[in-house]
Amino acid sequence: MALVHITALSPIPVYLDEAITAGNMAPRPGTLDGKIVGLLPNWRPSAVHILRAIGTLLEERFRLKAVVMEQPVPEVPLRAGKLIDTMREKLDDFAKRVDVAITSTGD
């Protein structure tokens, strides 16, 4: 009898907070009460709508200090190099002004 090897792939994603060892990710706050929540859409039209809805739901559930939404650059830059290099300073500035950031990739 011949041996048959089968590889089974799981459709369940491995989330970064489950795959990364402790200490590699920023600590999560116990609550969003009193926090500034930053909403960071990509350039897809639905991302803004998705994040606005999330912001509204969070405001209903928590006593947030503020909800801010902005894009680091108004449009995808068409130039050589990595996109993150174009946005690095603006993303760093955004991260300093918010306690928690949520991003969306709506299409």
N, CA, C and O atoms as a GROMACS GRO file, in nm:
protein
  428
    1MET      N    1   0.084  -0.116   0.000
    1MET     CA    2   0.000   0.000   0.000
    1MET      C    3   0.090   0.124   0.000
    1MET      O    4   0.182   0.134   0.081
    2ALA      N    5   0.063   0.217  -0.092
    2ALA     CA    6   0.141   0.340  -0.102
    2ALA      C    7   0.094   0.442   0.000
    2ALA      O    8  -0.025   0.451   0.031
    3LEU      N    9   0.188   0.517   0.052
    3LEU     CA   10   0.153   0.624   0.147
    3LEU      C   11   0.110   0.747   0.070
    3LEU      O   12   0.170   0.784  -0.031
    4VAL      N   13   0.006   0.811   0.118
    4VAL     CA   14  -0.044   0.935   0.058
    4VAL      C   15  -0.028   1.046   0.162
    4VAL      O   16  -0.073   1.032   0.276
    5HIS      N   17   0.035   1.154   0.121
    5HIS     CA   18   0.051   1.269   0.211
    5HIS      C   19  -0.048   1.377   0.168
    5HIS      O   20  -0.051   1.417   0.051
    6ILE      N   21  -0.127   1.423   0.262
    6ILE     CA   22  -0.225   1.526   0.235
    6ILE      C   23  -0.192   1.649   0.322
    6ILE      O   24  -0.166   1.638   0.441
    7THR      N   25  -0.193   1.764   0.258
    7THR     CA   26  -0.173   1.889   0.331
    7THR      C   27  -0.307   1.960   0.338
    7THR      O   28  -0.368   1.990   0.235
    8ALA      N   29  -0.351   1.987   0.458
    8ALA     CA   30  -0.478   2.058   0.477
    8ALA      C   31  -0.447   2.204   0.514
    8ALA      O   32  -0.365   2.230   0.602
    9LEU      N   33  -0.512   2.295   0.445
    9LEU     CA   34  -0.494   2.437   0.472
    9LEU      C   35  -0.619   2.491   0.541
    9LEU      O   36  -0.731   2.463   0.500
   10SER      N   37  -0.598   2.567   0.644
   10SER     CA   38  -0.710   2.626   0.718
   10SER      C   39  -0.747   2.760   0.657
   10SER      O   40  -0.660   2.841   0.627
   11PRO      N   41  -0.876   2.785   0.638
   11PRO     CA   42  -0.919   2.915   0.588
   11PRO      C   43  -0.923   3.022   0.697
   11PRO      O   44  -0.951   3.139   0.669
   12ILE      N   45  -0.895   2.983   0.821
   12ILE     CA   46  -0.898   3.077   0.932
   12ILE      C   47  -0.768   3.156   0.932
   12ILE      O   48  -0.659   3.098   0.933
   13PRO      N   49  -0.778   3.290   0.930
   13PRO     CA   50  -0.655   3.370   0.929
   13PRO      C   51  -0.584   3.367   1.063
   13PRO      O   52  -0.646   3.346   1.168
   14VAL      N   53  -0.455   3.386   1.058
   14VAL     CA   54  -0.377   3.402   1.180
   14VAL      C   55  -0.358   3.552   1.198
   14VAL      O   56  -0.290   3.617   1.118
   15TYR      N   57  -0.419   3.607   1.301
   15TYR     CA   58  -0.412   3.750   1.325
   15TYR      C   59  -0.279   3.785   1.389
   15TYR      O   60  -0.221   3.704   1.462
   16LEU      N   61  -0.230   3.905   1.361
   16LEU     CA   62  -0.100   3.946   1.411
   16LEU      C   63  -0.091   3.938   1.563
   16LEU      O   64   0.013   3.900   1.617
   17ASP      N   65  -0.199   3.972   1.632
   17ASP     CA   66  -0.192   3.968   1.777
   17ASP      C   67  -0.190   3.825   1.831
   17ASP      O   68  -0.162   3.805   1.949
   18GLU      N   69  -0.218   3.727   1.747
   18GLU     CA   70  -0.208   3.588   1.788
   18GLU      C   71  -0.076   3.526   1.743
   18GLU      O   72  -0.028   3.432   1.805
   19ALA      N   73  -0.018   3.579   1.636
   19ALA     CA   74   0.101   3.519   1.578
   19ALA      C   75   0.230   3.579   1.632
   19ALA      O   76   0.334   3.514   1.630
   20ILE      N   77   0.225   3.701   1.680
   20ILE     CA   78   0.346   3.769   1.726
   20ILE      C   79   0.367   3.739   1.874
   20ILE      O   80   0.272   3.737   1.953
   21THR      N   81   0.491   3.718   1.910
   21THR     CA   82   0.521   3.688   2.049
   21THR      C   83   0.499   3.811   2.136
   21THR      O   84   0.502   3.924   2.088
   22ALA      N   85   0.477   3.788   2.262
   22ALA     CA   86   0.450   3.896   2.358
   22ALA      C   87   0.562   3.998   2.356
   22ALA      O   88   0.680   3.962   2.344
   23GLY      N   89   0.526   4.124   2.369
   23GLY     CA   90   0.625   4.230   2.374
   23GLY      C   91   0.654   4.295   2.240
   23GLY      O   92   0.719   4.399   2.235
   24ASN      N   93   0.605   4.235   2.130
   24ASN     CA   94   0.631   4.292   1.998
   24ASN      C   95   0.524   4.390   1.952
   24ASN      O   96   0.545   4.464   1.856
   25MET      N   97   0.411   4.391   2.020
   25MET     CA   98   0.304   4.481   1.982
   25MET      C   99   0.278   4.581   2.094
   25MET      O  100   0.304   4.553   2.211
   26ALA      N  101   0.226   4.697   2.057
   26ALA     CA  102   0.192   4.798   2.157
   26ALA      C  103   0.081   4.743   2.246
   26ALA      O  104  -0.006   4.670   2.198
   27PRO      N  105   0.083   4.777   2.373
   27PRO     CA  106  -0.023   4.728   2.462
   27PRO      C  107  -0.157   4.791   2.425
   27PRO      O  108  -0.164   4.906   2.384
   28ARG      N  109  -0.262   4.714   2.440
   28ARG     CA  110  -0.397   4.762   2.412
   28ARG      C  111  -0.455   4.822   2.539
   28ARG      O  112  -0.435   4.768   2.648
   29PRO      N  113  -0.527   4.933   2.526
   29PRO     CA  114  -0.588   4.991   2.646
   29PRO      C  115  -0.702   4.902   2.696
   29PRO      O  116  -0.766   4.833   2.618
   30GLY      N  117  -0.725   4.906   2.826
   30GLY     CA  118  -0.834   4.830   2.884
   30GLY      C  119  -0.970   4.884   2.846
   30GLY      O  120  -1.069   4.811   2.842
   31THR      N  121  -0.976   5.014   2.816
   31THR     CA  122  -1.100   5.079   2.775
   31THR      C  123  -1.066   5.193   2.679
   31THR      O  124  -0.952   5.239   2.673
   32LEU      N  125  -1.166   5.236   2.605
   32LEU     CA  126  -1.147   5.351   2.517
   32LEU      C  127  -1.199   5.480   2.583
   32LEU      O  128  -1.188   5.587   2.524
   33ASP      N  129  -1.255   5.469   2.703
   33ASP     CA  130  -1.303   5.588   2.774
   33ASP      C  131  -1.190   5.688   2.789
   33ASP      O  132  -1.080   5.654   2.835
   34GLY      N  133  -1.216   5.813   2.750
   34GLY     CA  134  -1.118   5.920   2.762
   34GLY      C  135  -1.008   5.917   2.659
   34GLY      O  136  -0.913   5.996   2.668
   35LYS      N  137  -1.017   5.830   2.562
   35LYS     CA  138  -0.912   5.817   2.460
   35LYS      C  139  -0.947   5.893   2.332
   35LYS      O  140  -1.064   5.920   2.303
   36ILE      N  141  -0.842   5.928   2.258
   36ILE     CA  142  -0.858   5.984   2.124
   36ILE      C  143  -0.842   5.870   2.026
   36ILE      O  144  -0.737   5.806   2.021
   37VAL      N  145  -0.946   5.844   1.948
   37VAL     CA  146  -0.944   5.736   1.849
   37VAL      C  147  -0.916   5.796   1.712
   37VAL      O  148  -0.989   5.885   1.667
   38GLY      N  149  -0.812   5.748   1.648
   38GLY     CA  150  -0.778   5.793   1.514
   38GLY      C  151  -0.827   5.694   1.410
   38GLY      O  152  -0.804   5.574   1.422
   39LEU      N  153  -0.893   5.746   1.308
   39LEU     CA  154  -0.945   5.662   1.200
   39LEU      C  155  -0.862   5.694   1.075
   39LEU      O  156  -0.850   5.809   1.035
   40LEU      N  157  -0.807   5.591   1.015
   40LEU     CA  158  -0.712   5.608   0.905
   40LEU      C  159  -0.758   5.527   0.783
   40LEU      O  160  -0.725   5.409   0.772
   41PRO      N  161  -0.834   5.590   0.691
   41PRO     CA  162  -0.881   5.517   0.573
   41PRO      C  163  -0.772   5.504   0.467
   41PRO      O  164  -0.676   5.582   0.464
   42ASN      N  165  -0.789   5.403   0.382
   42ASN     CA  166  -0.704   5.399   0.264
   42ASN      C  167  -0.772   5.484   0.157
   42ASN      O  168  -0.862   5.562   0.190
   43TRP      N  169  -0.733   5.471   0.034
   43TRP     CA  170  -0.787   5.559  -0.070
   43TRP      C  171  -0.911   5.502  -0.139
   43TRP      O  172  -0.955   5.557  -0.240
   44ARG      N  173  -0.966   5.397  -0.087
   44ARG     CA  174  -1.087   5.338  -0.145
   44ARG      C  175  -1.209   5.412  -0.092
   44ARG      O  176  -1.213   5.446   0.026
   45PRO      N  177  -1.309   5.438  -0.175
   45PRO     CA  178  -1.424   5.519  -0.134
   45PRO      C  179  -1.500   5.468  -0.012
   45PRO      O  180  -1.542   5.547   0.072
   46SER      N  181  -1.518   5.340  -0.002
   46SER     CA  182  -1.599   5.287   0.110
   46SER      C  183  -1.525   5.290   0.243
   46SER      O  184  -1.589   5.281   0.348
   47ALA      N  185  -1.395   5.302   0.242
   47ALA     CA  186  -1.319   5.303   0.367
   47ALA      C  187  -1.364   5.415   0.459
   47ALA      O  188  -1.377   5.396   0.580
   48VAL      N  189  -1.390   5.533   0.403
   48VAL     CA  190  -1.434   5.647   0.484
   48VAL      C  191  -1.570   5.616   0.546
   48VAL      O  192  -1.591   5.646   0.664
   49HIS      N  193  -1.661   5.559   0.470
   49HIS     CA  194  -1.794   5.526   0.523
   49HIS      C  195  -1.786   5.420   0.632
   49HIS      O  196  -1.855   5.429   0.734
   50ILE      N  197  -1.702   5.321   0.611
   50ILE     CA  198  -1.685   5.215   0.712
   50ILE      C  199  -1.632   5.274   0.842
   50ILE      O  200  -1.683   5.244   0.950
   51LEU      N  201  -1.528   5.358   0.831
   51LEU     CA  202  -1.469   5.414   0.951
   51LEU      C  203  -1.561   5.514   1.020
   51LEU      O  204  -1.563   5.521   1.143
   52ARG      N  205  -1.638   5.591   0.945
   52ARG     CA  206  -1.735   5.681   1.009
   52ARG      C  207  -1.835   5.601   1.091
   52ARG      O  208  -1.869   5.640   1.203
   53ALA      N  209  -1.882   5.490   1.036
   53ALA     CA  210  -1.978   5.406   1.110
   53ALA      C  211  -1.913   5.348   1.235
   53ALA      O  212  -1.976   5.344   1.341
   54ILE      N  213  -1.789   5.305   1.225
   54ILE     CA  214  -1.719   5.253   1.342
   54ILE      C  215  -1.701   5.363   1.446
   54ILE      O  216  -1.722   5.340   1.566
   55GLY      N  217  -1.662   5.482   1.402
   55GLY     CA  218  -1.647   5.595   1.493
   55GLY      C  219  -1.776   5.626   1.567
   55GLY      O  220  -1.775   5.651   1.688
   56THR      N  221  -1.887   5.626   1.495
   56THR     CA  222  -2.018   5.652   1.556
   56THR      C  223  -2.051   5.545   1.660
   56THR      O  224  -2.096   5.577   1.770
   57LEU      N  225  -2.029   5.420   1.626
   57LEU     CA  226  -2.056   5.311   1.721
   57LEU      C  227  -1.967   5.321   1.845
   57LEU      O  228  -2.014   5.297   1.956
   58LEU      N  229  -1.842   5.357   1.827
   58LEU     CA  230  -1.752   5.370   1.942
   58LEU      C  231  -1.794   5.487   2.031
   58LEU      O  232  -1.784   5.478   2.154
   59GLU      N  233  -1.841   5.596   1.970
   59GLU     CA  234  -1.888   5.711   2.049
   59GLU      C  235  -2.012   5.675   2.130
   59GLU      O  236  -2.033   5.729   2.239
   60GLU      N  237  -2.095   5.586   2.077
   60GLU     CA  238  -2.214   5.542   2.150
   60GLU      C  239  -2.178   5.450   2.267
   60GLU      O  240  -2.246   5.449   2.369
   61ARG      N  241  -2.070   5.375   2.252
   61ARG     CA  242  -2.034   5.275   2.352
   61ARG      C  243  -1.938   5.328   2.459
   61ARG      O  244  -1.942   5.284   2.574
   62PHE      N  245  -1.850   5.421   2.421
   62PHE     CA  246  -1.748   5.471   2.512
   62PHE      C  247  -1.759   5.623   2.527
   62PHE      O  248  -1.822   5.690   2.446
   63ARG      N  249  -1.696   5.675   2.631
   63ARG     CA  250  -1.687   5.819   2.651
   63ARG      C  251  -1.554   5.865   2.594
   63ARG      O  252  -1.458   5.888   2.668
   64LEU      N  253  -1.547   5.877   2.462
   64LEU     CA  254  -1.422   5.912   2.394
   64LEU      C  255  -1.391   6.060   2.413
   64LEU      O  256  -1.481   6.143   2.423
   65LYS      N  257  -1.264   6.090   2.419
   65LYS     CA  258  -1.221   6.230   2.422
   65LYS      C  259  -1.243   6.292   2.285
   65LYS      O  260  -1.288   6.406   2.274
   66ALA      N  261  -1.211   6.215   2.179
   66ALA     CA  262  -1.231   6.265   2.042
   66ALA      C  263  -1.217   6.149   1.944
   66ALA      O  264  -1.156   6.046   1.973
   67VAL      N  265  -1.274   6.170   1.826
   67VAL     CA  266  -1.254   6.081   1.713
   67VAL      C  267  -1.201   6.169   1.600
   67VAL      O  268  -1.264   6.268   1.563
   68VAL      N  269  -1.087   6.132   1.544
   68VAL     CA  270  -1.030   6.208   1.433
   68VAL      C  271  -1.007   6.114   1.315
   68VAL      O  272  -0.965   5.999   1.332
   69MET      N  273  -1.036   6.164   1.196
   69MET     CA  274  -1.012   6.086   1.075
   69MET      C  275  -0.931   6.171   0.979
   69MET      O  276  -0.963   6.287   0.954
   70GLU      N  277  -0.826   6.111   0.927
   70GLU     CA  278  -0.748   6.181   0.826
   70GLU      C  279  -0.667   6.081   0.745
   70GLU      O  280  -0.642   5.968   0.788
   71GLN      N  281  -0.629   6.126   0.628
   71GLN     CA  282  -0.541   6.047   0.543
   71GLN      C  283  -0.404   6.115   0.545
   71GLN      O  284  -0.396   6.237   0.535
   72PRO      N  285  -0.298   6.037   0.557
   72PRO     CA  286  -0.164   6.097   0.563
   72PRO      C  287  -0.128   6.175   0.438
   72PRO      O  288  -0.057   6.276   0.445
   73VAL      N  289  -0.175   6.130   0.325
   73VAL     CA  290  -0.157   6.203   0.200
   73VAL      C  291  -0.289   6.196   0.125
   73VAL      O  292  -0.357   6.094   0.131
   74PRO      N  293  -0.328   6.303   0.053
   74PRO     CA  294  -0.460   6.306  -0.009
   74PRO      C  295  -0.480   6.206  -0.123
   74PRO      O  296  -0.594   6.172  -0.154
   75GLU      N  297  -0.374   6.159  -0.183
   75GLU     CA  298  -0.388   6.061  -0.291
   75GLU      C  299  -0.265   5.973  -0.294
   75GLU      O  300  -0.161   6.010  -0.239
   76VAL      N  301  -0.275   5.860  -0.359
   76VAL     CA  302  -0.162   5.769  -0.370
   76VAL      C  303  -0.056   5.836  -0.457
   76VAL      O  304  -0.082   5.867  -0.573
   77PRO      N  305   0.064   5.858  -0.402
   77PRO     CA  306   0.168   5.922  -0.482
   77PRO      C  307   0.220   5.829  -0.592
   77PRO      O  308   0.247   5.712  -0.567
   78LEU      N  309   0.234   5.882  -0.708
   78LEU     CA  310   0.285   5.804  -0.821
   78LEU      C  311   0.432   5.839  -0.839
   78LEU      O  312   0.468   5.931  -0.913
   79ARG      N  313   0.516   5.764  -0.771
   79ARG     CA  314   0.660   5.784  -0.783
   79ARG      C  315   0.730   5.656  -0.743
   79ARG      O  316   0.668   5.564  -0.690
   80ALA      N  317   0.857   5.654  -0.768
   80ALA     CA  318   0.934   5.536  -0.731
   80ALA      C  319   0.948   5.528  -0.580
   80ALA      O  320   0.938   5.630  -0.512
   81GLY      N  321   0.971   5.412  -0.528
   81GLY     CA  322   0.989   5.394  -0.385
   81GLY      C  323   0.866   5.334  -0.321
   81GLY      O  324   0.763   5.316  -0.385
   82LYS      N  325   0.879   5.305  -0.196
   82LYS     CA  326   0.770   5.244  -0.122
   82LYS      C  327   0.672   5.351  -0.075
   82LYS      O  328   0.713   5.462  -0.039
   83LEU      N  329   0.546   5.318  -0.076
   83LEU     CA  330   0.441   5.410  -0.033
   83LEU      C  331   0.462   5.454   0.112
   83LEU      O  332   0.442   5.571   0.145
   84ILE      N  333   0.503   5.362   0.197
   84ILE     CA  334   0.522   5.395   0.338
   84ILE      C  335   0.628   5.502   0.355
   84ILE      O  336   0.620   5.583   0.447
   85ASP      N  337   0.729   5.504   0.269
   85ASP     CA  338   0.833   5.606   0.279
   85ASP      C  339   0.776   5.745   0.256
   85ASP      O  340   0.822   5.842   0.317
   86THR      N  341   0.676   5.756   0.171
   86THR     CA  342   0.612   5.884   0.142
   86THR      C  343   0.532   5.933   0.262
   86THR      O  344   0.521   6.054   0.285
   87MET      N  345   0.477   5.842   0.339
   87MET     CA  346   0.385   5.878   0.447
   87MET      C  347   0.446   5.869   0.586
   87MET      O  348   0.380   5.905   0.684
   88ARG      N  349   0.567   5.824   0.599
   88ARG     CA  350   0.626   5.793   0.729
   88ARG      C  351   0.612   5.907   0.831
   88ARG      O  352   0.564   5.884   0.942
   89GLU      N  353   0.652   6.028   0.796
   89GLU     CA  354   0.646   6.141   0.890
   89GLU      C  355   0.502   6.172   0.931
   89GLU      O  356   0.475   6.200   1.048
   90LYS      N  357   0.412   6.169   0.835
   90LYS     CA  358   0.272   6.201   0.865
   90LYS      C  359   0.208   6.092   0.952
   90LYS      O  360   0.128   6.121   1.040
   91LEU      N  361   0.243   5.966   0.926
   91LEU     CA  362   0.192   5.858   1.010
   91LEU      C  363   0.248   5.866   1.151
   91LEU      O  364   0.176   5.843   1.248
   92ASP      N  365   0.376   5.899   1.163
   92ASP     CA  366   0.435   5.917   1.296
   92ASP      C  367   0.365   6.029   1.372
   92ASP      O  368   0.337   6.015   1.491
   93ASP      N  369   0.337   6.140   1.305
   93ASP     CA  370   0.266   6.252   1.366
   93ASP      C  371   0.126   6.211   1.409
   93ASP      O  372   0.082   6.244   1.520
   94PHE      N  373   0.055   6.138   1.323
   94PHE     CA  374  -0.079   6.089   1.354
   94PHE      C  375  -0.075   6.001   1.479
   94PHE      O  376  -0.158   6.014   1.569
   95ALA      N  377   0.022   5.910   1.483
   95ALA     CA  378   0.034   5.817   1.596
   95ALA      C  379   0.060   5.891   1.727
   95ALA      O  380   0.016   5.846   1.833
   96LYS      N  381   0.130   6.003   1.722
   96LYS     CA  382   0.157   6.080   1.844
   96LYS      C  383   0.033   6.152   1.895
   96LYS      O  384   0.024   6.184   2.014
   97ARG      N  385  -0.063   6.179   1.806
   97ARG     CA  386  -0.182   6.257   1.844
   97ARG      C  387  -0.301   6.172   1.885
   97ARG      O  388  -0.400   6.225   1.936
   98VAL      N  389  -0.295   6.042   1.865
   98VAL     CA  390  -0.407   5.954   1.900
   98VAL      C  391  -0.362   5.847   1.998
   98VAL      O  392  -0.244   5.813   2.005
   99ASP      N  393  -0.458   5.795   2.072
   99ASP     CA  394  -0.428   5.686   2.166
   99ASP      C  395  -0.444   5.550   2.100
   99ASP      O  396  -0.373   5.455   2.131
  100VAL      N  397  -0.540   5.542   2.007
  100VAL     CA  398  -0.572   5.418   1.937
  100VAL      C  399  -0.598   5.454   1.791
  100VAL      O  400  -0.662   5.555   1.761
  101ALA      N  401  -0.548   5.372   1.700
  101ALA     CA  402  -0.572   5.395   1.557
  101ALA      C  403  -0.641   5.273   1.496
  101ALA      O  404  -0.608   5.159   1.526
  102ILE      N  405  -0.739   5.302   1.410
  102ILE     CA  406  -0.813   5.198   1.338
  102ILE      C  407  -0.802   5.231   1.190
  102ILE      O  408  -0.819   5.346   1.151
  103THR      N  409  -0.775   5.132   1.110
  103THR     CA  410  -0.765   5.153   0.967
  103THR      C  411  -0.867   5.067   0.895
  103THR      O  412  -0.920   4.971   0.952
  104SER      N  413  -0.895   5.103   0.770
  104SER     CA  414  -0.994   5.029   0.692
  104SER      C  415  -0.952   5.025   0.546
  104SER      O  416  -0.887   5.116   0.496
  105THR      N  417  -0.990   4.917   0.479
  105THR     CA  418  -0.963   4.904   0.337
  105THR      C  419  -1.095   4.875   0.266
  105THR      O  420  -1.116   4.765   0.215
  106GLY      N  421  -1.181   4.973   0.262
  106GLY     CA  422  -1.312   4.954   0.197
  106GLY      C  423  -1.302   4.961   0.047
  106GLY      O  424  -1.222   5.038  -0.006
  107ASP      N  425  -1.382   4.883  -0.022
  107ASP     CA  426  -1.383   4.887  -0.168
  107ASP      C  427  -1.524   4.900  -0.220
  107ASP      O  428  -1.545   4.905  -0.341
   0.00000   0.00000   0.00000
